Amino acid sequence: MSYKKMDPKHKTRWLKALRSGKYGQAQEQLYGGDNTYCCLGVLCEVTPQIVSRENLGQRQYNLKLELSERQSQEGSDLYLDDPWEDLYVDGDLNPEMMTFFGISAAAQKRLIHMNDNEGKTFEQIANWVEKNL
């Protein structure tokens, strides 16, 4: 299968990060905590215009403040929303994010499958990205 070629500046940054050994690998979520990410989470992490762990931390803090205010006003058992939720839909990057990075839906599905189901390492995923995207 042939895939759409992704934006080269994002691809270069992403490949370097996947091969760096700096990120632990998580499955079934963009950010798994303790510096673990799925392969697409690494892409989001190294693209500072979109999200960084520092921004994520600030966003979580803001959500906690909002949650605390809502709990005191409503007196209900509210929970902290997922701070990455605007980046994805049903576990996939949302269409705007896919367009921004230049990743097709088919490529995203393949990447998710390699990361979550096939147990491919970041190095193996990087090799596939380099060759196919």
Backbone hydrogen bonds, N-H to C=O, Kabsch-Sander energy under -0.5 kcal/mol:
donor,donor_aa,acceptor,acceptor_aa,energy
6,M,133,L,-2.8
7,D,101,F,-1.6
11,K,7,D,-2.4
12,T,8,P,-2.6
13,R,9,K,-1.6
14,W,10,H,-2.5
15,L,11,K,-2.9
16,K,12,T,-2.0
17,A,13,R,-2.0
18,L,14,W,-2.9
19,R,15,L,-1.9
20,S,16,K,-0.7
20,S,17,A,-0.8
24,G,35,N,-2.7
26,A,37,Y,-2.7
32,G,36,T,-2.8
33,G,36,T,-0.6
36,T,33,G,-1.3
37,Y,24,G,-2.6
38,C,29,Q,-0.5
38,C,30,L,-1.4
42,V,38,C,-2.0
43,L,39,C,-1.4
44,C,40,L,-2.0
45,E,41,G,-2.6
46,V,42,V,-2.2
47,T,44,C,-1.2
50,I,47,T,-2.2
51,V,44,C,-0.8
51,V,47,T,-1.5
56,L,52,S,-3.1
57,G,53,R,-2.8
58,Q,54,E,-2.2
59,R,55,N,-2.8
60,Q,56,L,-2.8
61,Y,57,G,-2.3
62,N,58,Q,-2.6
63,L,59,R,-2.5
64,K,60,Q,-2.5
65,L,61,Y,-2.2
66,E,62,N,-2.5
67,L,63,L,-3.0
68,S,64,K,-2.7
69,E,65,L,-2.3
70,R,66,E,-2.7
71,Q,67,L,-2.9
72,S,68,S,-2.2
73,Q,69,E,-2.0
74,E,70,R,-3.2
75,G,71,Q,-2.7
78,L,76,S,-1.5
85,E,82,D,-1.8
87,L,84,W,-2.6
88,Y,84,W,-0.5
88,Y,85,E,-0.7
89,V,92,D,-3.0
92,D,89,V,-2.0
94,N,87,L,-2.6
98,M,94,N,-2.3
99,T,95,P,-2.3
100,F,96,E,-2.5
101,F,97,M,-2.4
102,G,98,M,-1.7
103,I,98,M,-2.5
108,Q,104,S,-2.4
109,K,105,A,-2.4
110,R,106,A,-2.0
111,L,107,A,-2.6
112,I,108,Q,-2.7
113,H,109,K,-2.3
114,M,110,R,-2.4
115,N,111,L,-2.5
116,D,112,I,-3.3
117,N,113,H,-2.0
118,E,113,H,-2.1
120,K,114,M,-2.2
125,I,121,T,-2.5
126,A,122,F,-2.9
127,N,123,E,-2.2
128,W,124,Q,-1.9
129,V,125,I,-2.8
130,E,126,A,-2.9
131,K,127,N,-1.9
132,N,128,W,-2.8
133,L,129,V,-2.7
